Amino acid sequence: MVHVHQSHEGAALSHAAQGALERAGEQWTSMRAAVFDALAGFARPASAYDIAEAVSASEGRRVAANSVYRILDLFVGANLARRVESVNGYVANTHPDCRHDCIFLVCDGCGNAIHVDDDTLTGNVRAAAGKLGFTALRPVIEVRGRCADCTPG
């Protein structure tokens, strides 16, 4: 079964992220807003250094990657961002009010990460782990390959 949810973009995405963070008991500060907006502006997974550089440029002052890492950790915990493990990057979660496991198709050609929601597949991973006495807290499923744009036709 494919999970259905409402994705947001632009100002609606920032508003949804702010609401989700505040419901998690955290404040939506100007720095957190700047980091989220920078993250959401990337077309592919971004590193903390990429985001720090973008925020530094938009804020007109140097922002340290360590500060960005702390905010990204908060965002991942609050479901505002997802970490793409294999590329050590982050993507904005376009549906922060919806919690579920994600699958990423990571293109080795262009670096894009296509987000796939399939609760049946991730449920099967959790069930297989459970049969072995293992509690899967956060399954990370990433498939490396080539997207349609990078696959020779």
Secondary structure, DSSP 8 states (H G I E B T S, - for coil): ---------HHHHHHHHHHHHHHTT----HHHHHHHHHHHT-SS-B-HHHHHHHHHHHHTS---HHHHHHHHHHHHHTTSEEEEGGGTEEEE-S-TT-----EEEEETTT--EEEE--HHHHHHHHHHHHHTT---SS--EEEEE--TTTS--
